């Protein structure tokens, strides 16, 4: 009997859920990505000590909380050592009287501050074995504490991070005789970013095999990469018939709980390291039938270009006649403005540069 080898099954399509899984983002769930790039999912059940990473927590704290933690820790340590000096007895500290320094505890507290910071004014000094043992312990704690605090502070300053300012809304606007999904972004710092790459994914709830599931599609962009990023970048997805956004209205986007996920990576020229940024747009943050306003300022006397970042998310309505007019009279550029928007160069002096 001749055996027949079964035809190999076609390879399964790679999931497009970005790692969120099939459960996250189901119907009536909150947005997957917040505007600041943080996730709306949490992990629970890990042992507290196993999941605790003090160093990463100190790096990721906001600056006000980090400074507050340093100040609170400094005061707490000195209060504990002040209590230790008081416990050594009334004669454990000599020099300046307790009355002139606000009492025994305050004198011990200020002496702890002097010892912890290795100031050593000499107006208060330890007396006896117990007090000197506490001083020895405090100097060790002080040296290690300042070393660790300085290291974490330096690491926070030296850690490369991106501060990308995204437009607070995206638009579906006329584009090359059709329409396109667009949003704008700009570098929020004075440093330079190079080699930018962007991915845009459209997620929505659809009926599949009798179930309502969240579906993900990566949108094809006008361009996914720019080498230099001196001004702004308008990311454009041309909405062709093959696009999952084709023919969708504002109500359609709300009904399917649409969310557009933005993933950006770039190289920080200062640190020569890769930085990342992410955000998302929900249905109510996608304006259908509008376009971004011009953000270019008039050219300076020297011909230099500049943009007004305060208008990054400003939009204006489009009319039915805009579709053909834009296609016929203007060329779209990745900076997000038509050539007709560019301010004219200042007139040149005919005699300039002549010998």
Backbone torsions as a table, in degrees:
resi	resn	phi	psi	omega
1	UNK	NA	127.4	-177.9
2	UNK	-83.0	125.8	178.7
3	UNK	-82.5	142.6	-179.7
4	UNK	-111.2	120.5	177.8
5	UNK	-71.9	128.1	179.1
6	UNK	-66.1	146.9	179.0
7	UNK	-67.4	130.1	-178.8
8	UNK	-63.0	142.0	180.0
9	UNK	-68.3	143.9	178.0
10	UNK	-63.4	146.1	-179.9
11	UNK	-62.0	138.6	-179.6
12	UNK	-68.8	142.9	178.5
13	UNK	-68.8	135.5	-179.7
14	UNK	-65.9	132.0	179.4
15	UNK	-59.7	148.6	-178.1
16	UNK	-112.4	20.9	-174.4
17	UNK	-82.0	2.2	176.3
18	UNK	68.4	5.8	-177.0
19	UNK	103.1	-1.3	177.4
20	UNK	-72.1	-25.2	-176.8
21	UNK	87.4	175.4	-176.0
22	UNK	-85.0	-15.0	-177.4
23	UNK	-87.0	-40.4	-176.5
24	UNK	-66.7	141.3	174.1
25	UNK	79.5	21.6	177.8
26	UNK	-71.5	-175.6	-172.3
27	UNK	-58.0	138.7	178.4
28	UNK	64.0	17.7	176.1
29	UNK	-84.1	156.0	176.1
30	UNK	-66.9	172.9	-178.6
31	UNK	-62.6	150.9	-178.1
32	UNK	-73.5	-43.9	-179.8
33	UNK	-120.3	131.5	172.4
34	UNK	-75.1	165.6	-178.8
35	UNK	-61.0	-30.6	179.7
36	UNK	-82.7	3.0	177.2
37	UNK	92.9	-5.0	178.9
38	UNK	-77.3	154.7	-178.1
39	UNK	-89.6	153.5	177.9
40	UNK	-101.2	24.7	176.5
41	UNK	-119.0	152.9	-178.6
42	UNK	-130.5	151.7	176.1
43	UNK	-110.6	130.9	-179.7
44	UNK	-132.4	161.2	176.9
45	UNK	101.6	-13.7	177.1
46	UNK	-74.1	143.7	174.0
47	UNK	-57.4	139.4	-174.2
48	UNK	-58.8	-43.0	-178.8
49	UNK	-70.2	-33.3	-179.1
50	UNK	-70.0	-33.0	-177.9
51	UNK	-91.6	-6.2	-176.8
52	UNK	-81.1	127.6	174.7
53	UNK	-132.8	95.2	-174.1
54	UNK	-61.3	-40.6	-177.5
55	UNK	-63.4	-47.3	179.5
56	UNK	-66.4	-34.5	177.6
57	UNK	-65.0	-40.7	178.9
58	UNK	-67.6	-32.7	178.8
59	UNK	-73.0	-31.7	-174.6
60	UNK	-94.1	-6.7	177.2
61	UNK	-64.4	150.1	173.0
62	UNK	-68.2	156.3	-178.1
63	UNK	-60.0	-44.1	177.5
64	UNK	-59.0	-41.4	179.7
65	UNK	-69.4	-37.5	-179.9
66	UNK	-65.5	-45.8	177.9
67	UNK	-63.4	-41.6	177.4
68	UNK	-61.6	-38.3	178.2
69	UNK	-66.3	-42.2	178.3
70	UNK	-62.4	-46.9	-179.2
71	UNK	-65.1	-44.3	178.8
72	UNK	-62.6	-41.2	178.1
73	UNK	-65.7	-39.7	179.3
74	UNK	-62.5	-46.8	-179.8
75	UNK	-66.9	-39.3	-179.2
76	UNK	-63.6	-45.3	179.8
77	UNK	-61.1	-43.5	-179.5
78	UNK	-69.3	-33.6	175.1
79	UNK	-65.9	-39.7	178.6
80	UNK	-65.5	-43.1	179.1
81	UNK	-70.8	-31.7	174.9
82	UNK	-62.8	-41.4	176.5
83	UNK	-63.6	-35.1	178.5
84	UNK	-66.7	-40.1	178.1
85	UNK	-66.2	-40.0	178.2
86	UNK	-64.1	-36.8	179.9
87	UNK	-68.5	-20.1	178.7
88	UNK	-73.2	-9.5	177.4
89	UNK	113.9	162.7	-177.1
90	UNK	-65.9	-22.7	-179.8
91	UNK	-97.7	12.9	-176.8
92	UNK	-73.5	-22.4	179.7
93	UNK	-122.4	134.3	177.9
94	UNK	-116.1	176.8	179.6
95	UNK	100.2	-130.2	-178.6
96	UNK	-54.3	137.2	-177.8
97	UNK	-69.8	153.3	-179.9
98	UNK	-66.8	-31.2	-178.6
99	UNK	-64.1	-42.2	-177.9
100	UNK	-71.4	-16.7	-178.2
101	UNK	-109.6	13.3	174.1
102	UNK	92.1	11.4	178.6
103	UNK	120.5	170.3	-177.1
104	UNK	-64.0	-42.0	-176.4
105	UNK	-69.2	-43.2	179.9
106	UNK	-65.5	-36.8	176.6
107	UNK	-63.0	-41.6	178.1
108	UNK	-66.3	-35.9	179.3
109	UNK	-65.9	-46.8	-179.3
110	UNK	-67.0	-34.8	175.9
111	UNK	-65.3	-36.9	176.6
112	UNK	-63.8	-41.0	177.4
113	UNK	-61.0	-44.3	179.0
114	UNK	-62.2	-41.4	-177.7
115	UNK	-72.0	-45.1	-177.1
116	UNK	-61.2	-39.3	-178.6
117	UNK	-93.6	7.8	-179.1
118	UNK	52.3	41.9	178.7
119	UNK	-81.7	-57.8	173.9
120	UNK	62.8	63.3	177.7
121	UNK	-68.9	-28.9	178.3
122	UNK	93.2	-4.7	179.8
123	UNK	-75.5	-19.1	173.7
124	UNK	-132.4	137.7	-176.6
125	UNK	-143.5	155.5	-178.6
126	UNK	-78.2	147.2	178.6
127	UNK	-129.4	125.0	176.4
128	UNK	96.2	166.0	-175.7
129	UNK	-66.1	-44.2	-175.5
130	UNK	-61.7	-47.1	-178.4
131	UNK	-64.4	-39.8	-179.9
132	UNK	-69.7	-31.0	174.3
133	UNK	-65.4	-40.7	177.6
134	UNK	-64.8	-38.9	177.1
135	UNK	-61.4	-42.7	179.2
136	UNK	-60.7	-44.9	179.1
137	UNK	-64.1	-40.5	-177.6
138	UNK	-68.4	-37.2	178.3
139	UNK	-63.9	-36.8	176.9
140	UNK	-64.8	-46.5	178.9
141	UNK	-62.4	-39.8	-179.4
142	UNK	-65.4	-44.7	179.4
143	UNK	-62.4	-46.3	179.6
144	UNK	-67.0	-40.8	-178.8
145	UNK	-63.5	-44.7	179.2
146	UNK	-67.5	-36.3	178.4
147	UNK	-64.9	-45.5	179.7
148	UNK	-67.3	-43.0	179.4
149	UNK	-61.8	-41.8	178.4
150	UNK	-65.1	-40.5	179.6
151	UNK	-63.7	-43.7	179.4
152	UNK	-66.8	-39.7	179.0
153	UNK	-62.4	-43.2	178.2
154	UNK	-65.0	-41.4	-179.7
155	UNK	-62.6	-35.9	178.8
156	UNK	-66.6	-40.2	178.9
157	UNK	-70.7	-36.4	-173.7
158	UNK	-85.2	-11.3	-176.6
159	UNK	-73.6	120.5	-179.6
160	UNK	-73.8	127.0	175.9
161	UNK	-135.7	153.8	178.3
162	UNK	-98.9	142.5	172.2
163	UNK	-122.6	82.7	179.8
164	UNK	-91.2	127.6	176.6
165	UNK	-96.3	114.0	176.4
166	UNK	-93.6	149.3	172.9
167	UNK	-60.5	143.5	-176.0
168	UNK	-73.9	-3.5	174.8
169	UNK	-150.0	159.7	173.3
170	UNK	-115.7	166.3	-175.6
171	UNK	-134.3	154.9	164.6
172	UNK	-112.0	104.8	-168.0
173	UNK	-124.7	164.0	174.5
174	UNK	-57.7	141.0	-178.1
175	UNK	-156.9	116.7	175.1
176	UNK	48.8	49.9	178.1
177	UNK	80.9	-2.4	177.5
178	UNK	-133.1	-136.5	177.1
179	UNK	-134.0	164.0	178.6
180	UNK	-149.7	148.0	173.5
181	UNK	-88.7	130.1	-172.3
182	UNK	-139.6	147.8	167.2
183	UNK	-147.9	160.6	-176.7
184	UNK	-118.3	154.5	176.8
185	UNK	-147.8	156.9	-179.4
186	UNK	-149.5	153.4	176.8
187	UNK	-74.8	123.4	-177.6
188	UNK	-85.4	3.9	179.2
189	UNK	-122.6	168.7	-178.7
190	UNK	-83.7	-7.2	178.5
191	UNK	-75.2	176.1	-178.6
192	UNK	-111.3	136.0	173.9
193	UNK	-110.0	139.1	179.4
194	UNK	-130.6	164.5	175.6
195	UNK	53.8	58.5	-179.8
196	UNK	-83.1	135.8	173.5
197	UNK	-126.8	140.9	-178.5
198	UNK	-134.3	142.7	172.0
199	UNK	-124.1	138.0	179.4
200	UNK	-126.1	125.5	-178.5
201	UNK	-124.4	136.2	-178.9
202	UNK	-104.9	118.9	178.9
203	UNK	-116.5	145.3	-179.8
204	UNK	-162.0	165.0	177.3
205	UNK	-90.8	127.3	178.2
206	UNK	-134.9	160.3	176.7
207	UNK	-84.9	117.2	178.9
208	UNK	-133.9	117.8	177.7
209	UNK	54.8	42.8	177.0
210	UNK	79.0	3.7	179.6
211	UNK	-125.2	148.6	175.6
212	UNK	-92.3	112.6	-175.9
213	UNK	-126.3	160.1	176.6
214	UNK	-87.6	129.5	-176.8
215	UNK	-113.8	143.6	-179.0
216	UNK	-122.5	137.7	174.2
217	UNK	-139.7	134.0	174.3
218	UNK	-82.1	128.6	-176.2
219	UNK	-85.9	136.3	175.2
220	UNK	-75.1	130.0	-174.4
221	UNK	-107.4	155.9	173.6
222	UNK	-55.9	-42.8	172.4
223	UNK	-155.1	140.7	-177.5
224	UNK	-105.3	-3.8	-172.6
225	UNK	-145.1	135.0	169.5
226	UNK	-130.6	144.5	-177.6
227	UNK	-82.3	-44.9	-179.3
228	UNK	-115.7	152.4	-176.2
229	UNK	-138.5	61.1	-175.7
230	UNK	-78.3	-29.3	-176.9
231	UNK	-119.7	-108.9	-179.8
232	UNK	-124.0	167.9	177.5
233	UNK	-137.9	122.5	172.2
234	UNK	-98.7	112.1	179.2
235	UNK	-82.9	129.1	-173.3
236	UNK	-124.3	130.4	168.7
237	UNK	-110.4	107.8	176.8
238	UNK	-65.8	126.2	-177.0
239	UNK	-89.3	90.2	174.7
240	UNK	-88.7	178.3	-179.3
241	UNK	-63.2	-26.6	179.2
242	UNK	-81.5	-6.6	-177.5
243	UNK	-76.3	140.1	176.1
244	UNK	-67.6	-10.9	176.2
245	UNK	-91.7	-4.0	-174.3
246	UNK	-62.2	128.2	175.2
247	UNK	75.2	4.6	-177.5
248	UNK	-84.5	137.0	176.6
249	UNK	-99.0	176.9	178.1
250	UNK	-61.0	-40.9	178.9
251	UNK	-65.9	-36.8	177.2
252	UNK	-60.8	-42.8	-179.4
253	UNK	-64.6	-38.0	178.3
254	UNK	-69.0	-42.1	-177.5
255	UNK	-63.7	-37.7	-178.5
256	UNK	-90.9	8.8	177.6
257	UNK	52.5	50.9	-175.9
258	UNK	-67.6	145.4	173.2
259	UNK	-147.1	127.4	178.3
260	UNK	-101.4	121.8	-176.4
261	UNK	-100.0	132.6	-177.1
262	UNK	-116.2	126.1	177.5
263	UNK	-124.0	122.2	-175.4
264	UNK	-126.9	137.7	173.5
265	UNK	-133.5	148.8	-178.4
266	UNK	-156.0	169.4	175.8
267	UNK	-107.3	123.3	175.8
268	UNK	-77.8	116.4	-175.0
269	UNK	-64.5	-29.7	-178.1
270	UNK	-66.9	-43.9	-176.3
271	UNK	-100.4	-10.8	-175.2
272	UNK	56.2	39.8	179.2
273	UNK	-130.8	155.8	-179.1
274	UNK	-80.3	135.1	176.0
275	UNK	-122.7	159.7	-175.0
276	UNK	-132.6	154.9	173.6
277	UNK	-149.3	151.2	179.1
278	UNK	-151.9	154.9	176.6
279	UNK	-162.3	-176.2	177.5
280	UNK	-152.4	160.9	176.0
281	UNK	-124.3	121.9	172.8
282	UNK	-83.5	174.3	-174.1
283	UNK	-57.7	-40.6	-178.4
284	UNK	-72.3	-10.7	178.1
285	UNK	-100.5	6.4	175.8
286	UNK	-109.1	113.9	-177.0
287	UNK	-96.9	116.0	179.0
288	UNK	-90.3	130.9	178.9
289	UNK	84.9	29.5	176.5
290	UNK	-137.3	163.9	176.2
291	UNK	-137.2	158.1	179.3
292	UNK	-72.6	145.2	176.9
293	UNK	-79.3	162.7	178.0
294	UNK	-69.2	133.2	178.5
295	UNK	-111.1	3.7	178.5
296	UNK	-78.2	133.9	173.4
297	UNK	-83.7	160.8	173.6
298	UNK	-57.4	144.5	179.8
299	UNK	-60.9	144.1	177.6
300	UNK	-73.6	170.9	179.6
301	UNK	-58.0	-28.0	179.4
302	UNK	-89.9	5.7	179.2
303	UNK	84.8	8.3	-177.7
304	UNK	-76.2	150.9	179.3
305	UNK	-100.4	148.7	174.7
306	UNK	-151.3	158.4	179.6
307	UNK	-126.0	157.3	177.1
308	UNK	-104.5	102.6	-175.0
309	UNK	-67.3	-23.5	179.8
310	UNK	-63.1	-18.8	179.1
311	UNK	-100.2	14.9	-173.9
312	UNK	-58.3	-40.6	-177.8
313	UNK	-100.7	6.4	-178.9
314	UNK	-73.7	138.6	-179.7
315	UNK	-127.5	166.4	175.0
316	UNK	-139.8	147.5	-179.0
317	UNK	-68.5	154.0	175.9
318	UNK	-111.4	153.3	179.0
319	UNK	-108.1	171.3	-178.8
320	UNK	-62.5	-29.1	-178.8
321	UNK	-79.3	-12.9	-177.6
322	UNK	-68.7	-30.2	-174.1
323	UNK	-60.1	-52.9	-179.6
324	UNK	-72.6	-36.0	-178.0
325	UNK	-63.2	-41.7	-180.0
326	UNK	-65.3	-41.7	-176.2
327	UNK	-67.9	-36.8	-172.6
328	UNK	-85.9	-27.6	-168.5
329	UNK	-115.5	-3.9	-173.7
330	UNK	-143.0	155.8	177.9
331	UNK	-112.2	134.2	-178.3
332	UNK	-87.0	136.4	177.6
333	UNK	-121.5	160.9	-175.5
334	UNK	-66.9	-17.6	177.0
335	UNK	-72.5	-11.2	171.7
336	UNK	94.3	19.5	-179.2
337	UNK	-137.2	149.6	176.9
338	UNK	-80.8	156.3	-179.4
339	UNK	-61.0	-28.7	177.4
340	UNK	-66.8	-19.8	178.9
341	UNK	-79.9	-21.6	-173.7
342	UNK	-67.4	128.0	179.5
343	UNK	-68.1	147.9	-178.6
344	UNK	-68.7	150.1	177.7
345	UNK	-71.3	147.7	178.7
346	UNK	-64.9	148.7	-178.9
347	UNK	-64.2	143.7	-179.6
348	UNK	-94.6	145.3	176.5
349	UNK	-74.5	119.2	-176.9
350	UNK	-57.4	-28.4	-177.8
351	UNK	-87.9	-4.2	-178.2
352	UNK	-68.0	134.3	175.6
353	UNK	82.0	-1.6	179.9
354	UNK	-82.3	146.7	-179.5
355	UNK	-84.1	NA	NA
